[in-house]
Amino acid sequence: MSNKAISWIILIALSLVWGSSFMLMKQGLRAFSSDEVAGLRITIASAFMLPFLIRHYKIDLKKNIKGLLLMGVFGNLIPAFLFTKAETQISSSLTGMLNALTPMFTIIIGMIAFNHKITKNQIFGVLIGFVGAIALVALGDNKESDQTKNIMYSLLVAAATLCYAISVNGIKAYLGHVNSLTATVWSFTLIGPVAAIYLFGFTDVVAHATQHPEGMRSLGFVSILAIVGSALSVVVYNTLIKLSGTVFAASCTYLIPIVAIGWGLFDGEIINLVQVLAVIVIIAGIWMINSTNKPVKE
């Protein structure tokens, strides 16, 4: 099987997994606070990856620390808290739709911080995605009285996608030579203790897990989110970056909204036709971003 075919299979699989993650966060929030869901996600994912450290402990930390921190902090730790906080006020489907901002920020960060060349088609793709994102933020969750709040919490999602873009570029620039599983294990090893200390030292997570009527149920959903949506998916995503590059890898976020919308409808969330059209506009950017064109002169 060709690398291109493998890349597309991984892209679709990741889109299904990560498109479902927003609904898993929502289920976790039934018993836990947003900080607790985020802390649990990182702590459980780190604990799951810890046994792999036995076989993947050999790494030049001094040489690779920058890439590992970018991957761990910006690719997992900060977004986990931003996404769950956003979902306390906006729907899981809207959060998933706005996640499609990642490819736009990936190109911008790559150009500014890593001197990547950008093509005319990529510029048009970014503009198309940006227009669609503005429409989504403006429409919010169909609550006119809460429009300001919708915008504020939508900006948290935008900040999370910016973090993802920094991580994606960092992985490509600094960890391209490191085994995907090794990089993932060490990135979670670095951020896991931070999340665990905060979770068990500054939240009521134990009380909520044991005393809340839906505590164990929510914990189960967060565990799935942590193991499948974070730990395992990050390994696969790193592989995708190495196979096809940062822009194609980040483009899975154009497919994620479709899955998020499906779960939202299943859970009774209200999604109007204009929002769907806005997502279609965003998805149209994937063709523009990945289509061949001559680079714009630097």
N, C-alpha and C positions, 0 to 999 in steps of 0.2 A: 504494500500500500504506500502511495506517495506521501511525502510530507504535507502537501496541500490537502489531501483527503483527510489525513490524521488531524490536521489543524482545524478543519471544518467540523469534524466529529467532536473534538474537544470543545470548540466554540459553542456548539449547540448544547452539549451536556452541561457546560458551565452556566449557560443561560438559563437552563431549566432549574439547576440547583440554586443559583443566586437569585433568580426571579421568585423563587419560593421563600427565600430568606426573610423577606419583608413581612410575610404572613406569619412566619415562625417567631419573629420579633414581637408581632402583635399578640400572639398567643402567650408569649413569655410575660408581656406587660399586664396580663390579667392578674398575676399574683405578685410580681416584682416591680420595683421602680425601674426607671430607664437606666440609671447607673448600675443597678444590680444585674439587669439583663446583660448589659455590656461587660461588666466585670466577670459574670459567670461565663459568658461566651469566650473571653480571652483565657480565663483560668482553666476552664475545661479543655479547650483546644490545646493549651500548653501542656496540661497533664497527659493528654492523649498522645502528644508528640514526644514526651519525655523518654519513653523506652527506646525510641529510635536513636537517641543520643549515644547509646552504647556503641552503635555501628557507625555513627556519623559524627563522632566527636572531633575527628581530625580536621582542623581548619586553621588557617592563619588569621586569628582574630584581629591582630593589629592591621593587617592588610585589608581585611574585608569588613571591618567594623562599621564603616560609613554606609555601605550597602545594606548590611544586616539591620542597622538602626532605621534606615529609610524604609525598608521593607516591613519591619515590625511595628514601628511607631506610626508611620504614615499609611501603611497598607492595611493595618489591622487595629491597633490600639485606639487611635483618635477617631477613625470612622465608626468604630463600634459604639462609642459614646454619642457621637453626633447623630447617627441614624436612629438610635432608640429614643433619644431626646426629641427628635423631630416627630416620631410616630406617636408621641403623647398628644399631639395636637392636629396632625394631618394624617390622612388615610395611608394604609400600607401600599395601595395601588399608586397613589400620587407620589409617594416616596420612591417607588420602583420606577415610575416614569422619569422622574428628575434625575435618577441615577445615570441616565443616558448622557449627562453632561461630561462624563469621564473622558470620552475620546477627544472632545473639544479641548479640555484642559491638558490632556496628554500632549497634543500637538503644540499648544502654547508653551507649556513648561519645557518641552523638548527643544523648541526653537530658542527660548530665552536663556535657559540654564545650561543646555547641553549642545547648543549650536547646531541643532538639526536643521537640515534644509526642509523647506515646506513648499509643496506644489500648489499650483493654482486651484486644482480640484480640491485639495485639502482645505484651502482657504474658503472656497464656496461651501464645502461640507460643514465646516465650522460655523459659517454664517447661517446655513439652513438649520443646523441643530440649535443654535442660539435663539433663532426666531421661534422655533417650536418650544423651547424651554421657557421663554418669556410668556408665551401663551398659556402654558401649564401653570406657571406661578400666578399669572393674572387671574386665571379661572379658579385656582385653588380647589377647595372641596365643595363648591356651590353654596358657601355660607357667606353671603354678602356682608353680614354684620361682623364677621371674623376675618375680613379680607387682610387687614394689617397683620393679624396674628399668623394667617396662612403664609404670607410673604416672609415674615420673620423666621418661621420654622422651616420654610422651603429653603431659605438661605443656609440653614444648618446642613441640609442635604447637599447643597452646592459646595459648601466647605468640605464636606466628606469626599465628594468626587474630586475636588482639587487635591486632597491628600492622596487619593488613589493615583492620580496622575503623577504626583511627585514620586510615589513608590514605584510605579511602572517604569518610569525613566531611570530611577535609581537602580532597579534590578538589572535593566539592560546595560547600563553604563558600568556598574561596579561588581555585579554578580554573574555575569555571563559565563564565566569560567568555573563557577561553583555548581556542583550537583544540586538539582532542584530540591530534593528531599533534605540534603544537608543544610541548604540555605533556610528552608522553612523551619527545620528543627531548631536551628540556632536563633532565628528571629523570634520564635515563640519562647525560647529559653530566656532571652533577654527581657521580653516584656511581660512574661507570665508572672514573675514574682511581684512586679509593680501592680498588676491588676489584682492579684490575690491579697496583697497587703491592704489595698484600698477596699476590696470587697469585704473581707472579714474584719477589718479594723475600723471601718468608717460607715458601714451600712448595716441594716437589719436583715440581711439575706437569710440567715439561719432561721430566724423567727418566721419570716414570710414563707419559707419553704416547708416548715413543720406545722405552722399554725393556720395558714391561709387555706380555705377549702379547696382551692385549685393549685396549691403549692407544688405538689408532686407532678401534676399534669403539666404545669408551666415549665417546671424544671426539665421534664422530658423533652419538650419542644426546644428549649434552649440548648440542651445537650446535642440534639440533632443539628441544630444551627451551628454549634461550636465544632463538632467533629466533621460533619459533612460539608457545611457551608463555609467553614474557616480552614481547619487543619488540612483536610484532604484536598479541598478545592484549590488552596494556595499552591500546593505541590504541582497540581495539574496546570494551574495558570502559569506558573513559572516555566513549565515545560513549553507551553504555548508561546510565551514571549520569545523563548530561544528558537523555536521552530519558525515563527512567522513575523516576529517583530512587535514593537510596542503598540503601534496603531491598530493592527489587525486584532491583537489580543484585547485591547481596550474596547474594540468594537462589539464585543459580546454584550456590552451594556446597551446596545441598540436593540437587542433581542430580549433582554431582561424585562423591559416594560410590558411586552406582550404577555409574558408569564405572570407578571405582577397584576396586570389587569384581569387576567383569567381568575386568579385566586381572589382578587377583590370582589369580582362579580359573584363568585361562589359563596363568599362570606357576607354577601348582602350590601357591599359598599356601593355608593351611587357614583356612577361614571357616565358623564354625558357625551354626546356625539362630538362636540367640539373638542373635548379633551382627547378623544380617540384620534380625531383628525390631526391634532397637534402632535401626537405621538407618531403618526404616519409621516409627518413632516420631518421629525427628528430621525426616524429610521431611514428616510430618503438620503440623509447625510452619509450613511455608511457606504453607499455606492460612490459618492463623490470623494470621500476620504480615501477609499481604497483603490479608486480607479487610477490608471497610469496617466501621468502628465509630466512635463518637463519641470524640474525644480525652479522655483522663483529665485532669481539671483540674490545672493546675500549682500 
